[in-house]
Amino acid sequence: MVIGIIEIIIGLLVLGAGIYYLVKEKDDKESKKIYGITSGVGAVVSVVAAVILITHL
């Protein structure tokens, strides 16, 4: 259970960092792609961890 919560927190931190740098580097086309993918990965990790945590309760 603790590991699931840690995974959710890490996913949210990656998502937040990706969004932060996506906004910060909005003029660079390559950076937008990289930080968009990073944000997507963070969102997927958070959602999957939350679903796993909820289904195992």
PDB file of N, CA, C, O and CB in Angstrom:
ATOM      1  N   MET A   1       0.822  -1.193   0.000  1.00  0.00           N
ATOM      2  CA  MET A   1       0.000   0.000   0.000  1.00  0.00           C
ATOM      3  C   MET A   1       0.867   1.258   0.000  1.00  0.00           C
ATOM      4  O   MET A   1       0.573   2.222  -0.707  1.00  0.00           O
ATOM      5  CB  MET A   1      -0.936  -0.003   1.206  1.00  0.00           C
ATOM      6  N   VAL A   2       1.926   1.243   0.788  1.00  0.00           N
ATOM      7  CA  VAL A   2       2.819   2.403   0.849  1.00  0.00           C
ATOM      8  C   VAL A   2       3.529   2.601  -0.485  1.00  0.00           C
ATOM      9  O   VAL A   2       3.730   3.732  -0.927  1.00  0.00           O
ATOM     10  CB  VAL A   2       3.850   2.236   1.981  1.00  0.00           C
ATOM     11  N   ILE A   3       3.906   1.498  -1.120  1.00  0.00           N
ATOM     12  CA  ILE A   3       4.585   1.598  -2.408  1.00  0.00           C
ATOM     13  C   ILE A   3       3.665   2.217  -3.453  1.00  0.00           C
ATOM     14  O   ILE A   3       4.110   3.023  -4.270  1.00  0.00           O
ATOM     15  CB  ILE A   3       5.065   0.215  -2.872  1.00  0.00           C
ATOM     16  N   GLY A   4       2.389   1.850  -3.435  1.00  0.00           N
ATOM     17  CA  GLY A   4       1.428   2.431  -4.365  1.00  0.00           C
ATOM     18  C   GLY A   4       1.284   3.930  -4.184  1.00  0.00           C
ATOM     19  O   GLY A   4       1.206   4.675  -5.161  1.00  0.00           O
ATOM     20  N   ILE A   5       1.250   4.372  -2.938  1.00  0.00           N
ATOM     21  CA  ILE A   5       1.155   5.805  -2.657  1.00  0.00           C
ATOM     22  C   ILE A   5       2.412   6.530  -3.126  1.00  0.00           C
ATOM     23  O   ILE A   5       2.332   7.630  -3.673  1.00  0.00           O
ATOM     24  CB  ILE A   5       0.931   6.048  -1.155  1.00  0.00           C
ATOM     25  N   ILE A   6       3.563   5.918  -2.912  1.00  0.00           N
ATOM     26  CA  ILE A   6       4.823   6.517  -3.366  1.00  0.00           C
ATOM     27  C   ILE A   6       4.843   6.611  -4.892  1.00  0.00           C
ATOM     28  O   ILE A   6       5.314   7.604  -5.447  1.00  0.00           O
ATOM     29  CB  ILE A   6       6.037   5.691  -2.860  1.00  0.00           C
ATOM     30  N   GLU A   7       4.334   5.582  -5.570  1.00  0.00           N
ATOM     31  CA  GLU A   7       4.279   5.618  -7.033  1.00  0.00           C
ATOM     32  C   GLU A   7       3.369   6.735  -7.529  1.00  0.00           C
ATOM     33  O   GLU A   7       3.688   7.411  -8.507  1.00  0.00           O
ATOM     34  CB  GLU A   7       3.797   4.276  -7.580  1.00  0.00           C
ATOM     35  N   ILE A   8       2.242   6.929  -6.857  1.00  0.00           N
ATOM     36  CA  ILE A   8       1.335   8.025  -7.232  1.00  0.00           C
ATOM     37  C   ILE A   8       2.020   9.366  -7.057  1.00  0.00           C
ATOM     38  O   ILE A   8       1.922  10.234  -7.924  1.00  0.00           O
ATOM     39  CB  ILE A   8       0.043   7.980  -6.393  1.00  0.00           C
ATOM     40  N   ILE A   9       2.716   9.542  -5.939  1.00  0.00           N
ATOM     41  CA  ILE A   9       3.410  10.809  -5.679  1.00  0.00           C
ATOM     42  C   ILE A   9       4.498  11.052  -6.714  1.00  0.00           C
ATOM     43  O   ILE A   9       4.633  12.168  -7.215  1.00  0.00           O
ATOM     44  CB  ILE A   9       4.017  10.815  -4.267  1.00  0.00           C
ATOM     45  N   ILE A  10       5.273  10.030  -7.040  1.00  0.00           N
ATOM     46  CA  ILE A  10       6.335  10.183  -8.039  1.00  0.00           C
ATOM     47  C   ILE A  10       5.729  10.524  -9.400  1.00  0.00           C
ATOM     48  O   ILE A  10       6.236  11.398 -10.103  1.00  0.00           O
ATOM     49  CB  ILE A  10       7.187   8.890  -8.135  1.00  0.00           C
ATOM     50  N   GLY A  11       4.656   9.843  -9.770  1.00  0.00           N
ATOM     51  CA  GLY A  11       3.994  10.135 -11.035  1.00  0.00           C
ATOM     52  C   GLY A  11       3.493  11.565 -11.097  1.00  0.00           C
ATOM     53  O   GLY A  11       3.629  12.230 -12.124  1.00  0.00           O
ATOM     54  N   LEU A  12       2.909  12.047  -9.996  1.00  0.00           N
ATOM     55  CA  LEU A  12       2.422  13.425  -9.962  1.00  0.00           C
ATOM     56  C   LEU A  12       3.569  14.432 -10.025  1.00  0.00           C
ATOM     57  O   LEU A  12       3.436  15.489 -10.640  1.00  0.00           O
ATOM     58  CB  LEU A  12       1.595  13.659  -8.701  1.00  0.00           C
ATOM     59  N   LEU A  13       4.694  14.105  -9.389  1.00  0.00           N
ATOM     60  CA  LEU A  13       5.855  14.999  -9.454  1.00  0.00           C
ATOM     61  C   LEU A  13       6.420  15.067 -10.876  1.00  0.00           C
ATOM     62  O   LEU A  13       6.785  16.143 -11.351  1.00  0.00           O
ATOM     63  CB  LEU A  13       6.948  14.530  -8.474  1.00  0.00           C
ATOM     64  N   VAL A  14       6.488  13.929 -11.543  1.00  0.00           N
ATOM     65  CA  VAL A  14       6.972  13.914 -12.934  1.00  0.00           C
ATOM     66  C   VAL A  14       6.006  14.685 -13.828  1.00  0.00           C
ATOM     67  O   VAL A  14       6.430  15.448 -14.696  1.00  0.00           O
ATOM     68  CB  VAL A  14       7.137  12.455 -13.450  1.00  0.00           C
ATOM     69  N   LEU A  15       4.705  14.483 -13.614  1.00  0.00           N
ATOM     70  CA  LEU A  15       3.695  15.220 -14.371  1.00  0.00           C
ATOM     71  C   LEU A  15       3.830  16.718 -14.148  1.00  0.00           C
ATOM     72  O   LEU A  15       3.801  17.499 -15.099  1.00  0.00           O
ATOM     73  CB  LEU A  15       2.291  14.756 -13.983  1.00  0.00           C
ATOM     74  N   GLY A  16       3.977  17.115 -12.898  1.00  0.00           N
ATOM     75  CA  GLY A  16       4.118  18.536 -12.575  1.00  0.00           C
ATOM     76  C   GLY A  16       5.374  19.146 -13.178  1.00  0.00           C
ATOM     77  O   GLY A  16       5.333  20.257 -13.708  1.00  0.00           O
ATOM     78  N   ALA A  17       6.488  18.429 -13.102  1.00  0.00           N
ATOM     79  CA  ALA A  17       7.728  18.936 -13.681  1.00  0.00           C
ATOM     80  C   ALA A  17       7.616  19.048 -15.197  1.00  0.00           C
ATOM     81  O   ALA A  17       8.093  20.015 -15.790  1.00  0.00           O
ATOM     82  CB  ALA A  17       8.903  18.029 -13.304  1.00  0.00           C
ATOM     83  N   GLY A  18       6.984  18.058 -15.820  1.00  0.00           N
ATOM     84  CA  GLY A  18       6.802  18.106 -17.263  1.00  0.00           C
ATOM     85  C   GLY A  18       5.955  19.288 -17.697  1.00  0.00           C
ATOM     86  O   GLY A  18       6.273  19.960 -18.678  1.00  0.00           O
ATOM     87  N   ILE A  19       4.879  19.542 -16.969  1.00  0.00           N
ATOM     88  CA  ILE A  19       4.016  20.683 -17.294  1.00  0.00           C
ATOM     89  C   ILE A  19       4.742  22.001 -17.050  1.00  0.00           C
ATOM     90  O   ILE A  19       4.626  22.936 -17.843  1.00  0.00           O
ATOM     91  CB  ILE A  19       2.722  20.634 -16.466  1.00  0.00           C
ATOM     92  N   TYR A  20       5.493  22.074 -15.946  1.00  0.00           N
ATOM     93  CA  TYR A  20       6.236  23.299 -15.628  1.00  0.00           C
ATOM     94  C   TYR A  20       7.213  23.646 -16.745  1.00  0.00           C
ATOM     95  O   TYR A  20       7.240  24.779 -17.226  1.00  0.00           O
ATOM     96  CB  TYR A  20       6.992  23.144 -14.295  1.00  0.00           C
ATOM     97  N   TYR A  21       8.012  22.670 -17.154  1.00  0.00           N
ATOM     98  CA  TYR A  21       9.002  22.942 -18.193  1.00  0.00           C
ATOM     99  C   TYR A  21       8.368  23.083 -19.568  1.00  0.00           C
ATOM    100  O   TYR A  21       8.919  23.757 -20.439  1.00  0.00           O
ATOM    101  CB  TYR A  21      10.038  21.843 -18.222  1.00  0.00           C
ATOM    102  N   LEU A  22       7.208  22.449 -19.773  1.00  0.00           N
ATOM    103  CA  LEU A  22       6.484  22.630 -21.029  1.00  0.00           C
ATOM    104  C   LEU A  22       6.047  24.078 -21.185  1.00  0.00           C
ATOM    105  O   LEU A  22       6.152  24.649 -22.271  1.00  0.00           O
ATOM    106  CB  LEU A  22       5.265  21.696 -21.093  1.00  0.00           C
ATOM    107  N   VAL A  23       5.561  24.670 -20.110  1.00  0.00           N
ATOM    108  CA  VAL A  23       5.153  26.074 -20.146  1.00  0.00           C
ATOM    109  C   VAL A  23       6.378  26.985 -20.239  1.00  0.00           C
ATOM    110  O   VAL A  23       6.362  27.988 -20.953  1.00  0.00           O
ATOM    111  CB  VAL A  23       4.317  26.426 -18.899  1.00  0.00           C
ATOM    112  N   LYS A  24       7.437  26.628 -19.510  1.00  0.00           N
ATOM    113  CA  LYS A  24       8.645  27.456 -19.488  1.00  0.00           C
ATOM    114  C   LYS A  24       9.343  27.494 -20.852  1.00  0.00           C
ATOM    115  O   LYS A  24       9.842  28.541 -21.263  1.00  0.00           O
ATOM    116  CB  LYS A  24       9.613  26.935 -18.427  1.00  0.00           C
ATOM    117  N   GLU A  25       9.378  26.380 -21.538  1.00  0.00           N
ATOM    118  CA  GLU A  25      10.071  26.271 -22.828  1.00  0.00           C
ATOM    119  C   GLU A  25       9.080  26.201 -23.985  1.00  0.00           C
ATOM    120  O   GLU A  25       9.284  25.426 -24.919  1.00  0.00           O
ATOM    121  CB  GLU A  25      10.980  25.036 -22.844  1.00  0.00           C
ATOM    122  N   LYS A  26       8.023  26.984 -23.942  1.00  0.00           N
ATOM    123  CA  LYS A  26       6.950  26.888 -24.932  1.00  0.00           C
ATOM    124  C   LYS A  26       7.372  27.312 -26.334  1.00  0.00           C
ATOM    125  O   LYS A  26       6.682  26.977 -27.297  1.00  0.00           O
ATOM    126  CB  LYS A  26       5.789  27.725 -24.494  1.00  0.00           C
ATOM    127  N   ASP A  27       8.464  28.026 -26.481  1.00  0.00           N
ATOM    128  CA  ASP A  27       8.893  28.482 -27.799  1.00  0.00           C
ATOM    129  C   ASP A  27       9.737  27.452 -28.548  1.00  0.00           C
ATOM    130  O   ASP A  27       9.844  27.519 -29.773  1.00  0.00           O
ATOM    131  CB  ASP A  27       9.670  29.759 -27.661  1.00  0.00           C
ATOM    132  N   ASP A  28      10.333  26.510 -27.837  1.00  0.00           N
ATOM    133  CA  ASP A  28      11.204  25.516 -28.456  1.00  0.00           C
ATOM    134  C   ASP A  28      10.385  24.280 -28.847  1.00  0.00           C
ATOM    135  O   ASP A  28       9.775  23.636 -27.994  1.00  0.00           O
ATOM    136  CB  ASP A  28      12.360  25.126 -27.496  1.00  0.00           C
ATOM    137  N   LYS A  29      10.379  23.964 -30.125  1.00  0.00           N
ATOM    138  CA  LYS A  29       9.553  22.875 -30.641  1.00  0.00           C
ATOM    139  C   LYS A  29      10.007  21.512 -30.106  1.00  0.00           C
ATOM    140  O   LYS A  29       9.177  20.682 -29.738  1.00  0.00           O
ATOM    141  CB  LYS A  29       9.589  22.873 -32.167  1.00  0.00           C
ATOM    142  N   GLU A  30      11.305  21.286 -30.064  1.00  0.00           N
ATOM    143  CA  GLU A  30      11.836  20.008 -29.575  1.00  0.00           C
ATOM    144  C   GLU A  30      11.545  19.818 -28.094  1.00  0.00           C
ATOM    145  O   GLU A  30      11.196  18.718 -27.665  1.00  0.00           O
ATOM    146  CB  GLU A  30      13.343  19.925 -29.824  1.00  0.00           C
ATOM    147  N   SER A  31      11.689  20.883 -27.311  1.00  0.00           N
ATOM    148  CA  SER A  31      11.413  20.806 -25.880  1.00  0.00           C
ATOM    149  C   SER A  31       9.947  20.516 -25.613  1.00  0.00           C
ATOM    150  O   SER A  31       9.621  19.785 -24.678  1.00  0.00           O
ATOM    151  CB  SER A  31      11.820  22.099 -25.191  1.00  0.00           C
ATOM    152  N   LYS A  32       9.058  21.081 -26.425  1.00  0.00           N
ATOM    153  CA  LYS A  32       7.631  20.824 -26.246  1.00  0.00           C
ATOM    154  C   LYS A  32       7.323  19.345 -26.407  1.00  0.00           C
ATOM    155  O   LYS A  32       6.503  18.792 -25.675  1.00  0.00           O
ATOM    156  CB  LYS A  32       6.810  21.644 -27.241  1.00  0.00           C
ATOM    157  N   LYS A  33       7.984  18.705 -27.370  1.00  0.00           N
ATOM    158  CA  LYS A  33       7.754  17.283 -27.592  1.00  0.00           C
ATOM    159  C   LYS A  33       8.274  16.457 -26.406  1.00  0.00           C
ATOM    160  O   LYS A  33       7.593  15.556 -25.917  1.00  0.00           O
ATOM    161  CB  LYS A  33       8.433  16.830 -28.902  1.00  0.00           C
ATOM    162  N   ILE A  34       9.472  16.777 -25.963  1.00  0.00           N
ATOM    163  CA  ILE A  34      10.081  16.031 -24.860  1.00  0.00           C
ATOM    164  C   ILE A  34       9.270  16.189 -23.583  1.00  0.00           C
ATOM    165  O   ILE A  34       8.960  15.197 -22.922  1.00  0.00           O
ATOM    166  CB  ILE A  34      11.522  16.495 -24.627  1.00  0.00           C
ATOM    167  N   TYR A  35       8.923  17.419 -23.225  1.00  0.00           N
ATOM    168  CA  TYR A  35       8.202  17.646 -21.979  1.00  0.00           C
ATOM    169  C   TYR A  35       6.748  17.194 -22.077  1.00  0.00           C
ATOM    170  O   TYR A  35       6.137  16.864 -21.061  1.00  0.00           O
ATOM    171  CB  TYR A  35       8.264  19.116 -21.601  1.00  0.00           C
ATOM    172  N   GLY A  36       6.189  17.175 -23.278  1.00  0.00           N
ATOM    173  CA  GLY A  36       4.855  16.617 -23.454  1.00  0.00           C
ATOM    174  C   GLY A  36       4.843  15.118 -23.185  1.00  0.00           C
ATOM    175  O   GLY A  36       3.937  14.602 -22.532  1.00  0.00           O
ATOM    176  N   ILE A  37       5.850  14.428 -23.692  1.00  0.00           N
ATOM    177  CA  ILE A  37       5.979  12.988 -23.436  1.00  0.00           C
ATOM    178  C   ILE A  37       6.226  12.737 -21.958  1.00  0.00           C
ATOM    179  O   ILE A  37       5.656  11.808 -21.385  1.00  0.00           O
ATOM    180  CB  ILE A  37       7.120  12.378 -24.278  1.00  0.00           C
ATOM    181  N   THR A  38       7.068  13.553 -21.334  1.00  0.00           N
ATOM    182  CA  THR A  38       7.346  13.417 -19.908  1.00  0.00           C
ATOM    183  C   THR A  38       6.071  13.596 -19.092  1.00  0.00           C
ATOM    184  O   THR A  38       5.821  12.838 -18.155  1.00  0.00           O
ATOM    185  CB  THR A  38       8.408  14.434 -19.468  1.00  0.00           C
ATOM    186  N   SER A  39       5.274  14.584 -19.439  1.00  0.00           N
ATOM    187  CA  SER A  39       4.015  14.812 -18.732  1.00  0.00           C
ATOM    188  C   SER A  39       3.069  13.629 -18.918  1.00  0.00           C
ATOM    189  O   SER A  39       2.398  13.208 -17.976  1.00  0.00           O
ATOM    190  CB  SER A  39       3.348  16.108 -19.222  1.00  0.00           C
ATOM    191  N   GLY A  40       3.020  13.104 -20.115  1.00  0.00           N
ATOM    192  CA  GLY A  40       2.175  11.940 -20.384  1.00  0.00           C
ATOM    193  C   GLY A  40       2.590  10.717 -19.586  1.00  0.00           C
ATOM    194  O   GLY A  40       1.743   9.996 -19.057  1.00  0.00           O
ATOM    195  N   VAL A  41       3.883  10.486 -19.500  1.00  0.00           N
ATOM    196  CA  VAL A  41       4.384   9.348 -18.728  1.00  0.00           C
ATOM    197  C   VAL A  41       4.038   9.522 -17.249  1.00  0.00           C
ATOM    198  O   VAL A  41       3.626   8.568 -16.590  1.00  0.00           O
ATOM    199  CB  VAL A  41       5.915   9.196 -18.910  1.00  0.00           C
ATOM    200  N   GLY A  42       4.203  10.729 -16.734  1.00  0.00           N
ATOM    201  CA  GLY A  42       3.851  10.986 -15.333  1.00  0.00           C
ATOM    202  C   GLY A  42       2.375  10.754 -15.070  1.00  0.00           C
ATOM    203  O   GLY A  42       2.007  10.198 -14.035  1.00  0.00           O
ATOM    204  N   ALA A  43       1.529  11.174 -15.998  1.00  0.00           N
ATOM    205  CA  ALA A  43       0.086  10.970 -15.842  1.00  0.00           C
ATOM    206  C   ALA A  43      -0.260   9.482 -15.877  1.00  0.00           C
ATOM    207  O   ALA A  43      -1.064   9.010 -15.074  1.00  0.00           O
ATOM    208  CB  ALA A  43      -0.687  11.720 -16.945  1.00  0.00           C
ATOM    209  N   VAL A  44       0.345   8.751 -16.802  1.00  0.00           N
ATOM    210  CA  VAL A  44       0.071   7.317 -16.913  1.00  0.00           C
ATOM    211  C   VAL A  44       0.520   6.582 -15.654  1.00  0.00           C
ATOM    212  O   VAL A  44      -0.203   5.728 -15.142  1.00  0.00           O
ATOM    213  CB  VAL A  44       0.772   6.727 -18.151  1.00  0.00           C
ATOM    214  N   VAL A  45       1.699   6.907 -15.157  1.00  0.00           N
ATOM    215  CA  VAL A  45       2.205   6.261 -13.943  1.00  0.00           C
ATOM    216  C   VAL A  45       1.262   6.523 -12.770  1.00  0.00           C
ATOM    217  O   VAL A  45       0.949   5.607 -12.009  1.00  0.00           O
ATOM    218  CB  VAL A  45       3.628   6.766 -13.610  1.00  0.00           C
ATOM    219  N   SER A  46       0.813   7.755 -12.623  1.00  0.00           N
ATOM    220  CA  SER A  46      -0.083   8.098 -11.520  1.00  0.00           C
ATOM    221  C   SER A  46      -1.412   7.361 -11.626  1.00  0.00           C
ATOM    222  O   SER A  46      -1.902   6.813 -10.638  1.00  0.00           O
ATOM    223  CB  SER A  46      -0.327   9.601 -11.486  1.00  0.00           C
ATOM    224  N   VAL A  47      -1.989   7.348 -12.810  1.00  0.00           N
ATOM    225  CA  VAL A  47      -3.293   6.707 -12.989  1.00  0.00           C
ATOM    226  C   VAL A  47      -3.193   5.198 -12.783  1.00  0.00           C
ATOM    227  O   VAL A  47      -4.036   4.607 -12.108  1.00  0.00           O
ATOM    228  CB  VAL A  47      -3.854   7.013 -14.387  1.00  0.00           C
ATOM    229  N   VAL A  48      -2.179   4.580 -13.353  1.00  0.00           N
ATOM    230  CA  VAL A  48      -2.020   3.133 -13.198  1.00  0.00           C
ATOM    231  C   VAL A  48      -1.789   2.771 -11.740  1.00  0.00           C
ATOM    232  O   VAL A  48      -2.371   1.803 -11.248  1.00  0.00           O
ATOM    233  CB  VAL A  48      -0.857   2.621 -14.060  1.00  0.00           C
ATOM    234  N   ALA A  49      -0.960   3.521 -11.045  1.00  0.00           N
ATOM    235  CA  ALA A  49      -0.712   3.258  -9.632  1.00  0.00           C
ATOM    236  C   ALA A  49      -1.975   3.438  -8.804  1.00  0.00           C
ATOM    237  O   ALA A  49      -2.230   2.662  -7.883  1.00  0.00           O
ATOM    238  CB  ALA A  49       0.385   4.172  -9.110  1.00  0.00           C
ATOM    239  N   ALA A  50      -2.767   4.458  -9.128  1.00  0.00           N
ATOM    240  CA  ALA A  50      -4.023   4.683  -8.399  1.00  0.00           C
ATOM    241  C   ALA A  50      -5.003   3.538  -8.650  1.00  0.00           C
ATOM    242  O   ALA A  50      -5.653   3.069  -7.715  1.00  0.00           O
ATOM    243  CB  ALA A  50      -4.660   6.029  -8.815  1.00  0.00           C
ATOM    244  N   VAL A  51      -5.117   3.086  -9.886  1.00  0.00           N
ATOM    245  CA  VAL A  51      -6.028   1.984 -10.202  1.00  0.00           C
ATOM    246  C   VAL A  51      -5.594   0.707  -9.490  1.00  0.00           C
ATOM    247  O   VAL A  51      -6.424  -0.014  -8.937  1.00  0.00           O
ATOM    248  CB  VAL A  51      -6.089   1.751 -11.723  1.00  0.00           C
ATOM    249  N   ILE A  52      -4.317   0.435  -9.506  1.00  0.00           N
ATOM    250  CA  ILE A  52      -3.813  -0.759  -8.813  1.00  0.00           C
ATOM    251  C   ILE A  52      -4.062  -0.654  -7.313  1.00  0.00           C
ATOM    252  O   ILE A  52      -4.445  -1.635  -6.675  1.00  0.00           O
ATOM    253  CB  ILE A  52      -2.305  -0.952  -9.088  1.00  0.00           C
ATOM    254  N   LEU A  53      -3.848   0.513  -6.758  1.00  0.00           N
ATOM    255  CA  LEU A  53      -4.064   0.705  -5.320  1.00  0.00           C
ATOM    256  C   LEU A  53      -5.537   0.536  -4.966  1.00  0.00           C
ATOM    257  O   LEU A  53      -5.857  -0.070  -3.944  1.00  0.00           O
ATOM    258  CB  LEU A  53      -3.571   2.095  -4.880  1.00  0.00           C
ATOM    259  N   ILE A  54      -6.422   1.052  -5.778  1.00  0.00           N
ATOM    260  CA  ILE A  54      -7.860   0.955  -5.505  1.00  0.00           C
ATOM    261  C   ILE A  54      -8.358  -0.475  -5.667  1.00  0.00           C
ATOM    262  O   ILE A  54      -9.182  -0.933  -4.876  1.00  0.00           O
ATOM    263  CB  ILE A  54      -8.644   1.887  -6.433  1.00  0.00           C
ATOM    264  N   THR A  55      -7.873  -1.180  -6.674  1.00  0.00           N
ATOM    265  CA  THR A  55      -8.356  -2.547  -6.901  1.00  0.00           C
ATOM    266  C   THR A  55      -7.825  -3.532  -5.864  1.00  0.00           C
ATOM    267  O   THR A  55      -8.416  -4.599  -5.692  1.00  0.00           O
ATOM    268  CB  THR A  55      -7.961  -3.011  -8.290  1.00  0.00           C
ATOM    269  N   HIS A  56      -6.760  -3.225  -5.186  1.00  0.00           N
ATOM    270  CA  HIS A  56      -6.214  -4.132  -4.181  1.00  0.00           C
ATOM    271  C   HIS A  56      -6.671  -3.816  -2.767  1.00  0.00           C
ATOM    272  O   HIS A  56      -6.205  -4.435  -1.811  1.00  0.00           O
ATOM    273  CB  HIS A  56      -4.723  -4.100  -4.233  1.00  0.00           C
ATOM    274  N   LEU A  57      -7.573  -2.866  -2.627  1.00  0.00           N
ATOM    275  CA  LEU A  57      -8.088  -2.581  -1.280  1.00  0.00           C
ATOM    276  C   LEU A  57      -9.108  -3.586  -0.964  1.00  0.00           C
ATOM    277  O   LEU A  57      -9.689  -3.556   0.121  1.00  0.00           O
ATOM    278  CB  LEU A  57      -8.671  -1.170  -1.156  1.00  0.00           C
TER     279      LEU A  57
END
